[in-house]
Amino acid sequence: MLSLRAHVPDTVVTNDDLSKIVDTNDQWIVSRTGIRQRHRLSPADNASSLGFRAAKEALVDAAVTPGELTHVIAATCTPDLLSPSVACLIAGQLGAGNVMAFDVGAACSGFLYGLSLCQALLLQNPEAKILFVCTEALTRRINWSDRSTCVLFGDAATACLFAARAEKSLAILEDVLCASDGTKQHLIHVGGGTSCSYNLGDAVDENFFIIMQGRETYKHAVRKMAHVCEEVLSRNNLTVEDIQLLVPHQANMRIIEAVGARLDLPDAKVFTNVAKYGNTSSASIPLALAEAVAEGRIQPGDRILTTAFGAGLTWGAALLRF
């Protein structure tokens, strides 16, 4: 990884703001989720425009021009359109030329799935330069009258550059492991696809928005994230003592604490920023990584363990050496 940059919209939505539009309050939200605020994109923005801003910064940071790119990959569950892909839109905005561009649809596990793809593409073509963007416009898929979901999500984008041959690298991907279970697909939905059948002029219903079965999702998330972390450590002959920091998907503070407890990690070795951003889906882990680096929580030589869980159901874990 040559560079990593993050972009969040300027508009901040606090818990007190939400209490004015739905039956909730700051104490209720914080006690159940750990979230105090989240960012919301402007009416003029979409997932592609957020991703474009992060991508520009990552390219500058890596001293790579758009014309040098061979691939543009975008992880998102809230694309501007069903087609063309967000990756194509970003590549076009950058003026990247005739690159291979496509989206990854693994929801909150999108960053980890994308890492696996980048790893495979670099093995296939060692000369490749890959722009990998995680960008989400989740507030466009929120039912603002549903207090169980509208308090959870925020908008954000991140971008990183990968190249097999580079003099300097921010981080090296040591291993990544991803999995899924489609039989549990009913636990989390992000609507708006072709199963939402409308005629011109029809009002949308709840199937257009994010729908989640919170209690069941919590149980599966904790179990799968902890297990996949143990699995990726074991196959690399490592233990949690070899890890300087766990950077989990920032979905809910209760989930984060439960995963840390199952792995027997002290709070000091688990990075969180869910209070500031809420759940930003695929952008969650790279946004946390960027903040951890900026705050000095990650130092050169540190081995970082990341893990996520999302709709699909999907989950995974990755080892990064900074």
Phi, psi and omega per residue, in radians:
M1 nan 2.073 -3.103
L2 -1.458 -0.576 -3.104
S3 -2.734 2.823 3.108
L4 -2.602 2.102 3.132
R5 -2.302 2.650 -3.122
A6 -2.250 2.634 3.082
H7 -2.436 2.272 3.042
V8 -2.160 2.577 3.120
P9 -1.109 2.769 -3.109
D10 -1.267 -0.562 -3.053
T11 -1.261 2.176 3.123
V12 -1.878 2.293 3.087
V13 -1.946 1.966 -3.119
T14 -1.526 2.957 3.061
N15 -1.103 -0.626 3.097
D16 -1.125 -0.633 3.063
D17 -1.048 -0.761 -3.127
L18 -1.162 -0.558 -3.132
S19 -1.122 -0.292 3.125
K20 -1.466 -0.256 -3.085
I21 -2.088 -0.200 -3.132
V22 -2.581 2.732 -3.082
D23 -1.305 1.525 3.135
T24 -2.763 3.091 3.065
N25 -2.720 2.929 -3.059
D26 -1.029 -0.765 -3.110
Q27 -1.090 -0.751 -3.141
W28 -1.085 -0.784 -3.099
I29 -1.182 -0.835 -3.094
V30 -1.117 -0.722 -3.098
S31 -1.153 -0.510 -3.095
R32 -1.713 -0.388 -3.046
T33 -2.276 -0.430 -3.038
G34 1.438 0.015 -3.080
I35 -1.552 2.332 3.103
R36 -1.969 -0.449 3.118
Q37 -2.781 2.963 3.061
R38 -2.669 2.840 -3.129
H39 -1.807 2.525 -3.099
R40 -2.224 2.287 -3.118
L41 -1.238 2.716 -3.122
S42 -1.321 2.839 3.111
P43 -1.026 -0.441 -3.104
A44 -1.453 -0.167 -3.050
D45 -1.808 2.809 3.035
N46 -2.453 -3.127 3.115
A47 -1.009 -0.683 -3.102
S48 -1.165 -0.676 -3.117
S49 -1.241 -0.624 3.040
L50 -1.114 -0.801 3.139
G51 -1.115 -0.634 3.121
F52 -1.064 -0.736 -3.132
R53 -1.139 -0.770 3.095
A54 -1.119 -0.676 -3.119
A55 -1.114 -0.755 3.124
K56 -1.025 -0.750 -3.135
E57 -1.164 -0.693 3.139
A58 -1.149 -0.681 3.112
L59 -1.126 -0.771 3.115
V60 -1.087 -0.781 -3.123
D61 -1.068 -0.634 -3.125
A62 -1.558 -0.057 -3.088
A63 1.001 0.747 3.110
V64 -2.049 2.337 3.103
T65 -1.572 2.701 3.102
P66 -0.965 -0.596 -3.120
G67 -1.190 -0.284 3.117
E68 -1.477 -0.240 -3.084
L69 -1.211 2.512 3.044
T70 -1.907 -0.413 -3.114
H71 -2.495 2.522 2.937
V72 -2.238 2.112 -3.136
I73 -2.091 2.376 3.077
A74 -2.174 2.241 3.002
A75 -1.727 2.156 -3.139
T76 -2.830 2.600 2.957
C77 -2.027 0.142 3.126
T78 -2.324 1.074 -3.097
P79 -1.183 2.727 3.073
D80 -0.996 -0.766 -3.047
L81 -2.442 2.817 2.988
L82 -1.161 -0.570 3.074
S83 -2.804 2.400 0.090
P84 -1.318 2.968 -3.090
S85 -1.222 2.748 3.038
V86 -1.074 -0.644 3.118
A87 -1.054 -0.746 3.099
C88 -1.110 -0.718 3.136
L89 -1.095 -0.771 -3.140
I90 -1.172 -0.746 3.113
A91 -1.031 -0.725 3.112
G92 -1.152 -0.727 3.117
Q93 -1.123 -0.586 3.128
L94 -1.352 -0.351 -3.010
G95 1.270 0.701 -3.052
A96 -1.370 -0.163 3.130
G97 1.434 -2.658 -2.992
N98 -1.522 0.981 3.136
V99 -1.422 2.801 2.960
M100 -1.325 2.188 -3.068
A101 -2.402 2.307 3.135
F102 -2.815 2.815 3.136
D103 -1.762 2.700 3.039
V104 -1.998 2.179 -3.123
G105 -1.906 1.353 3.114
A106 -2.154 0.339 3.097
A107 0.941 -2.273 -3.038
C108 -1.192 -0.277 3.067
S109 -1.575 0.119 -3.023
G110 -1.023 -0.647 3.129
F111 -1.094 -0.751 -3.113
L112 -1.234 -0.724 3.063
Y113 -1.060 -0.720 3.122
G114 -1.133 -0.665 3.074
L115 -1.028 -0.742 3.133
S116 -1.087 -0.717 3.113
L117 -1.151 -0.754 3.121
C118 -1.065 -0.733 3.110
Q119 -1.030 -0.789 -3.126
A120 -1.171 -0.725 -3.130
L121 -1.145 -0.636 3.114
L122 -1.238 -0.553 3.039
L123 -1.190 -0.651 3.117
Q124 -1.208 -0.701 -3.091
N125 -2.408 1.630 -3.104
P126 -1.078 -0.267 3.127
E127 -1.553 -0.025 -3.060
A128 -1.167 2.593 2.958
K129 -2.207 2.001 -2.961
I130 -1.958 2.176 2.966
L131 -1.650 2.098 -3.118
F132 -2.052 2.010 -3.078
V133 -1.972 2.341 2.975
C134 -1.993 2.061 -3.046
T135 -2.517 2.357 -3.054
E136 -2.408 2.366 3.022
A137 -2.015 1.047 -3.004
L138 -1.136 -0.511 -3.123
T139 -1.181 -0.233 3.046
R140 -1.387 -0.176 -3.136
R141 -2.098 0.423 3.121
I142 -1.759 2.356 2.950
N143 -1.513 1.819 -3.004
W144 -1.247 -0.051 3.042
S145 -1.722 -0.032 3.128
D146 -1.785 1.777 -3.039
R147 -1.226 -0.301 -3.132
S148 -1.316 -0.386 -3.136
T149 -2.043 -0.562 -3.025
C150 -1.166 -0.354 -3.137
V151 -1.429 -0.215 -2.927
L152 -1.566 -0.553 -2.827
F153 -1.943 2.609 3.061
G154 -2.462 3.015 -3.091
D155 -1.843 2.501 3.117
A156 -2.954 2.866 3.059
A157 -2.527 2.602 3.042
T158 -2.390 2.791 3.086
A159 -2.565 2.455 3.062
C160 -2.426 2.735 -3.127
L161 -1.976 2.372 3.099
F162 -2.145 2.410 3.027
A163 -2.632 2.462 -3.114
A164 -1.312 -0.570 -3.091
R165 -2.018 1.853 -3.116
A166 -2.614 2.474 3.137
E167 -1.217 -0.677 -3.127
K168 -2.192 2.508 -3.133
S169 -2.436 2.390 3.063
L170 -1.239 -0.708 -3.112
A171 -2.716 2.665 3.092
I172 -1.993 2.270 3.065
L173 -1.384 1.982 -3.112
E174 -1.540 -0.651 3.133
D175 -2.894 2.675 3.074
V176 -2.586 2.448 -3.114
L177 -2.388 2.187 -3.105
C178 -2.214 2.687 -3.125
A179 -2.660 3.011 3.108
S180 -2.732 2.862 3.046
D181 -2.578 1.663 -3.095
G182 -1.194 -0.245 3.117
T183 -1.261 -0.226 3.114
K184 -1.843 0.379 -3.063
Q185 -1.080 -0.390 -3.083
H186 -1.253 -0.219 -3.057
L187 -1.289 -0.551 3.138
I188 -2.451 2.222 3.062
H189 -2.220 2.476 2.880
V190 -2.072 1.895 -2.988
G191 -1.354 -3.039 3.108
G192 1.870 -0.030 3.140
G193 -1.520 -2.894 -3.047
T194 -1.268 -0.211 3.047
S195 -1.307 -0.277 3.024
C196 -1.530 1.631 -3.018
S197 -1.647 2.001 -3.116
Y198 -2.226 2.635 2.955
N199 -1.720 2.770 -3.131
L200 -0.969 2.205 3.129
G201 1.661 -0.206 3.121
D202 -1.210 2.566 3.025
A203 -1.423 2.503 3.098
V204 -1.262 2.703 3.062
D205 -2.018 -2.964 -3.036
E206 -1.113 -0.358 -3.141
N207 -1.209 -0.181 3.098
F208 -1.373 -0.327 -2.955
F209 -1.889 3.121 3.068
I210 -1.240 2.221 3.090
I211 -2.188 2.277 -3.072
M212 -2.505 2.402 3.017
Q213 -1.657 1.656 -2.911
G214 -1.031 -0.841 -3.058
R215 -1.144 -0.802 3.135
E216 -1.170 -0.674 3.112
T217 -1.069 -0.757 3.136
Y218 -0.979 -0.845 -3.081
K219 -1.095 -0.796 3.141
H220 -1.179 -0.695 -3.108
A221 -1.071 -0.859 -3.107
V222 -1.085 -0.833 -3.092
R223 -1.116 -0.833 -3.076
K224 -1.214 -0.717 -3.121
M225 -1.150 -0.773 3.128
A226 -1.116 -0.750 -3.106
H227 -1.143 -0.763 -3.098
V228 -1.208 -0.534 3.042
C229 -1.107 -0.800 3.115
E230 -1.088 -0.648 -3.111
E231 -1.176 -0.786 -3.107
V232 -1.237 -0.565 3.054
L233 -1.170 -0.785 -3.089
S234 -1.079 -0.756 -3.083
R235 -1.291 -0.139 3.022
N236 -1.916 0.245 3.113
N237 0.970 0.752 -3.138
L238 -2.144 2.833 2.997
T239 -2.205 3.053 -3.140
V240 -1.100 -0.396 3.100
E241 -1.156 -0.378 3.133
D242 -1.468 -0.082 -3.083
I243 -1.753 2.266 3.102
Q244 -1.459 -0.476 -3.105
L245 -2.766 2.413 2.954
L246 -1.720 2.207 3.085
V247 -2.067 1.610 -3.088
P248 -1.536 2.892 2.977
H249 -0.993 2.333 -3.052
Q250 -1.648 1.321 -3.117
A251 -1.690 -0.757 -2.979
N252 -2.877 2.325 -3.075
M253 -1.093 -0.579 3.122
R254 -1.120 -0.709 3.101
I255 -1.125 -0.808 -3.128
I256 -1.020 -0.817 -3.127
E257 -1.129 -0.670 -3.134
A258 -1.184 -0.695 3.103
V259 -1.142 -0.786 3.102
G260 -1.023 -0.700 3.132
A261 -1.161 -0.732 3.136
R262 -1.110 -0.574 3.126
L263 -1.520 -0.031 -3.140
D264 1.051 0.755 3.113
L265 -1.801 2.353 3.050
P266 -1.197 2.717 -3.127
D267 -0.959 -0.585 -3.094
A268 -1.136 -0.326 -3.133
K269 -1.801 0.254 3.099
V270 -2.156 2.085 -3.103
F271 -1.574 2.348 3.085
T272 -2.358 2.492 2.947
N273 -2.480 0.342 -3.109
V274 -1.054 -0.496 -3.131
A275 -1.073 -0.554 -3.052
K276 -1.600 -0.463 -2.986
Y277 -2.180 -0.260 -3.024
G278 1.178 -2.801 -3.141
N279 -1.512 1.976 3.116
T280 -1.887 0.390 3.033
S281 0.947 -2.175 -3.035
S282 -1.066 -0.462 -3.125
A283 -1.393 -0.157 -2.984
S284 -1.064 -0.962 -3.093
I285 -1.148 -0.877 -3.138
P286 -1.120 -0.553 3.045
L287 -1.108 -0.744 3.101
A288 -1.160 -0.699 3.093
L289 -1.067 -0.777 -3.141
A290 -1.077 -0.719 3.122
E291 -1.196 -0.699 -3.141
A292 -1.093 -0.686 3.079
V293 -1.133 -0.819 -3.109
A294 -1.092 -0.575 -3.122
E295 -1.506 -0.028 -3.129
G296 1.383 0.190 3.109
R297 -1.312 -0.341 3.070
I298 -2.048 2.190 -3.128
Q299 -2.019 2.738 3.089
P300 -0.942 2.323 -3.117
G301 1.676 -0.244 -3.140
D302 -1.195 2.494 3.021
R303 -1.797 2.158 -3.043
I304 -1.979 2.336 3.067
L305 -1.832 2.246 3.102
T306 -2.128 2.644 3.115
T307 -2.691 2.633 -3.104
A308 -2.609 2.888 3.131
F309 -2.617 2.372 -3.101
G310 -2.712 -3.081 -3.141
A311 -0.999 2.529 -3.122
G312 2.602 -1.027 -0.102
L313 -1.317 2.519 3.079
T314 -2.211 2.702 3.047
W315 -2.812 2.954 3.138
G316 3.129 3.084 3.092
A317 -2.640 2.683 3.133
A318 -2.529 2.614 3.040
L319 -1.903 2.222 3.109
L320 -2.142 2.386 3.064
R321 -1.925 2.035 -3.131
F322 -1.574 nan nan
